[in-house]
Amino acid sequence: MSEPTIESILQEKRLFPPTPEFSQNAQIQSLEDYQQLYDKAKADPEKFWADLAETQLHWFQKWDTVLDWKPPFAKWFDGGKMNISYNCLDRHLTTWRRNKAALIWEGEPGDSRTFTYAQLHREVCQFANVLKQLGVKKGDVVGIYMPMIPEAAIAMLACARIGAPHSVVFGGFSAEALRDRLIDGEAKLVITADGGWRKDAIVPLKAQVDKALSNNSVPSVTNVLVVKRTQQEIQMEPGRDHWWHDLQQGISADCPAEPMDSEDMLFILYTSGSTGKPKGVVHTTAGYNLYTHMTLQWAFDLKDTDVYWCTADVGWITGHSYIVYGPLSNGATTLMYEGAPRASNPGAFWDVIEKHGVNIFYTAPTAIRAFIKMGEQHPKTRNLSSLRLLGTVGEPINPEAWMWYHRVIGGEKCPIVDTWWQTETAGFMITPLPGAIPTKPGSATLPFPGIIADIVDLEGNTVPDNEGGYLVVRHPWPGMMRTVYGDPDRFRRTYWEHIPPQDGKYVYFAGDGARKDEDGYFWVMGRVDDVINVAGHRLGTMEIESALVSHPAVAEAAVVGKPDEMKGEEVFAFVTLEGDHTPSEELVKELKKHVVQEIGAIARPGEIRFTDALPKTRSGKIMRRLLRNLAAGQEVAGDTSTLEDMGVLDKLREGV
Ligand code: 7RM
């Protein structure tokens, strides 16, 4: 198995048209229908989105303007009032969906809970009242650091209900990473659990929160709410810490959804970029609601009878958009699972599909590769016949993994929906509409209606078909991020000025390299900036370098991605040492541990190579291209004439 390369992809000619049965029952049934929809949206994007906003969502008050575009700042549905928690819950209660399963939860040690829409609504209202009682007001940011339990979704919806933007921090992040994010967002309150299950072990979430808040390092946080999950001993600080179940006891379930302005902030979610610390991506209410709602409905051909399972963690955008908001806004049944793929229980995922009769399954290539490694006897011995659609996201999928997914999991009858998108885009941008668009293994196929995607050079000129370039979007869309929290200038520079605007026309720069083939299909190759993608998790090389340099033994560090069969990429660090420190196996271990402590286990370097010096240009820039070649064990390719000291290369090959 290997990552897709230009060569392997250029040879990929297989085409998988939708089956007639699938198309006949789909919302968008043919390529012609897709083309019509696409053209209609392109001709008048504002009308296209406004019509959908009108028919698909509930509004307390209609908007005045559909799009107010002062590049690169957009307002969608300005003047309108709505609430996404209302759209996800209340509006379903007056329909037959009232007693439909909204959330099915499958816990790691085998416990399981189901909430109907009426039950979920009640929980959310009660918890919203808990938040209010603790003084949380509209506009206050709430930190959420939780395992994959229903309370995570309840907390998010409760925040949305009262207009308190949430800032969810993935439970695998360290106390330090959590602290940085809470400080940046000036969070008023943190919601966590005593612990969380992660692959047979307990993650001490509350202890991490204590560490993050120690020495009054996040003065804005005045309360911590704790869900009891793993039952181990924890410290509860009187006055600050409260048990969720204590406060939820006997509290009113009456909490009308706050009418929010369309552009009120819904949440902040941090993501890695090429420079500096992680960026707080800001999403707002109405555009986000509409975009996640429509993309899920059309790309996954969502039906009211479906059981839908997205395996992401709610700590990532995929969990926000496609476990919580998108599915519930559509009145779907969404399944949430606390477990992760692991060799100690290789049939666990297939058991969940069989037990709940899952119809739509959405996961990441890295998980698929782990399933392949565990062996096809596990899925083969479960009844997976309920499945009718498979999705993938997070990184380019190699054709071998695609074919395995198609054959072994999909029984050769399920369309594979490869969705390209980002934290910044809120929802799918390039994706098959499964009843309409024939798929090709490794391609996310065509842009979603309303999305004007292109492949350009650094000046913004469209490049010819089949030539590599930068993936951009040429027109605003409702789900686009609105700004970087607290740093609008960074938003402008990173996303909208990387490709210089031509004639006042701004294009959104995604940070991915891609190619468009003669059928207009997009083939995403991966990041073109200093972001690496480890097991579908996005990491900034800068962040890992800063973590390494914060260790007293380290003078300088350069981090690159090394191709990895399972994880796509692995963290590879080149390190020079301070003064009298000498390389050793112990130091390697210590530095790996240090990175885990500073960022989290997802950033643990696979390999650390000590060196006397890093290859630099005469102007002092680290030549990462050379390091990437070295990490991959390849000969150093391309121009090395700007390298200041050629001798550095030989030493790097060997390490010291
Ligand atoms: C949803 C998510 C975004 C980055 C993006 C790409 C890569 C995501 C695909 C993909 C090829 C895909 N958000 N990426 N999906 N590459 N094909 N279908 O992953 O913000 O965490 O990452 O992930 O590089 O820029 S994210």
Residues whose N, C-alpha, C, O or C-beta is under 5 A from the ligand:
A	BS01	7RM	T392 V393 G394 E395 P396 D418 T419 W420 W421 Q422 T423 A444 A510 D512 V524 G526 R527 G536 R538
